[in-house]
Amino acid sequence: MFGVLFPNRSFPMDISAFAQIDTFHWILDMNTFVGEAYDQVKEICIFLLNNFTLPPDKALAVYIQSPGSPFIYCGAVTISRPSAVLALPWPEPGGADGQLQLTAAGAAPLTAKIGVSVEELSSLQSLDAAGEGRIERMALKVGENLFNFMQSFCGVDGSKLVVPMDILDRWFKKFQERAKRDPEYLKGFSL
């Protein structure tokens, strides 16, 4: 049906690595894969296998869950997009309120999980939810870089900032030169 791999961390794994919850839901317990270092796994590649036909109006959706937090949607694959590398933006354990859920004595400890489910394509917000967030964060960082550069050249005229007319050209030239000198520079703009 489907397979996954964790870039630079695993060989391809098929559906047998997941526990099947019901006909349309599977869970991979990250404790069995990486233990407590689940948050170091930053990406997953999910792919449909050749012999599996997913209806055109369906998708295989990928979710992640840190211990004690709710599942978070990461992205999906479809028959027209049979593979994808999705970011895994692990939430803080315990969820938004930061409170870990307590378990009964002798109960299995809470673990991080990756969930896969067959869902209606129309019900999904995006095929790569985390990727869209990364692009937005990167755009904000580039904008902040431009603002800081402009601020160093500006004057104040009442309630307005006044900058030289060629400020965008100067900033972009400096930005390109730094990116050429230091290939790691642009990586600092993505999270």
N, C-alpha and C positions, 0 to 999 in steps of 0.2 A: 504494500500500500504506500508507505512512505519511509524515508530514512532521514537521519540527521548526522551531522558531524560538527564538532567544535573546532574551528580553524586553529591549527598549531597545537591542538590538545588531544585529538582523538582520531581514530580510524572511523570510517563510516559505520553507523549502527542502524540496524533496521528496526522495525516496529517491535521486535521481540525484546528489545531493551526496555520497553515501556510496559507498565502495568495497564491492562485494558480495564477501564471502569465500566463501560457499557459499549454499545455498538458504535457510538460516535465520539468517545472520549478516551484519551490515554494520558498517563502521568509518568514522568521520569523523575525518580527521587534522586536529587543531586547528591545526597549523602553517599549513595552507592557509587557515584561517579567521581566526585572530588572531595567529599566530606565538607568540612566547615569552610573551605576556601571557594565555595560556590560563587561568591561575588567577584572572584578573579576571572571567571568565565564571562567574557564580554560579548561574544557573538555566537550565534548558532546558524548553521546552514541546514535548511530543511529542503527536501526534494521529494517529488513524486517518483515512484518507481515505474519502470516501463510498462508493466502489466496492469497498472491501476488506472482506471478511468473515473475521473471525478466529474460529475455533471457540471455543465457550464455555469449554472447558477449557484454552485457550492464552492466553498473554499476550506482549506485546512488552516485553521487559525492557531497561532502560537501564543501562549500566555506564560508568565513567570510568577512565582510566588516565593517571597522570602519567608523565613519562619515567623509564624504568627501574623502575617499580613495577608490582605486579599490578593487575588490573582490580578495581574496587569497585562493588558493586551499589547503584543509586540509587533504583529504583522501576520501575513498569510501567504499561502501559495494557491494557485488555481491551475486549471488545465491549460490556460493560456500563458501562465507564468509558473512553470512547473518547479522552479527552484528559486531560493532567495537566501541571502545572508542577512540576518536580522540582528540588530543590536539588542543586548539584554540589559536594560537599565534597572538593575535590581533595586527594589525599594528597601528602605531601612527595615530591619526586623521589627515586627510589632506594628507596622503600618504607620499611618499619618500621626496617630497620637503617641507613638513611641512606646506604647505599653505592650510588653510581650504577653501572649496568652499563656495562662498557667495550665498545666496538664495534671491529671490525677496521678497519684503515686503508682509506679509500675507501668504507666502508659508510655507508649513510644514517644521519643522526643520529637518536637516540631522540626521539620526539615524544609529546605528549599526544594521547590519543584518546578518542572517545566511541564505545562499541559498543552496537549494538542487536541483540537476538536473539529469535527465537520460542522460547518455553519453556513447559513445563507449568505452569499456574497453581498447582497444588498444590505444586510444588517451590520456589516463591518465598516468602521470609520475610514480605514485606509489599509492598503496592503503592506505598508511599512511605517507604522506609527512612530516608532523610535527614530527612524531615519529623518522623518519630517521635523521632529524635535531637535535633532542634531543640526539640521540645516538652519533652523531658526536661531539656535544658540550661537552658531558660527556667524550668522549675519549680524547678530547683536554685538558680538565681539569685534568684528571688522568695523562696524559703525562706531563703536566705542573708541577703537584705535584712530579712526578718522577724526572724531570729535576732539580727542586729546591732542592730536597733531595740530588741528585748526586752532585750538585754544591757545597753543603756545605762540601763535602769530597774530592773534586778534587784538583789536583795540575795542574800547567800549564807547558807543555814541548814544548816550541816554540809556534806553533799555534794549539797544540792539548791539550785537557783536559785529564788528567790522573786520573782514579778513581780506588778504590780497586776492585779486581776481584769479591768479593762477594756482591757488591753494590746492585744488583737486588734482591738477596735473603734478604738482610737486609731491603731494602725498602718495599718489599712485606710483610715481617713479621710485620713490623711496621704498614703498611697499614691495614692488617688483624686484628691486635690487637686493633687498634683504632676503626675499624668498629664494633668489638665485644663489646668494652666498651661503645661506643656511637652510638646507632642505627640511630641517626639523621645525623651522619657524612657523610654517603654515599649520603644522600639527597642533600647535598651541592654540589655534583658533577653534579646534573641534574638541568635543568632549565625548 
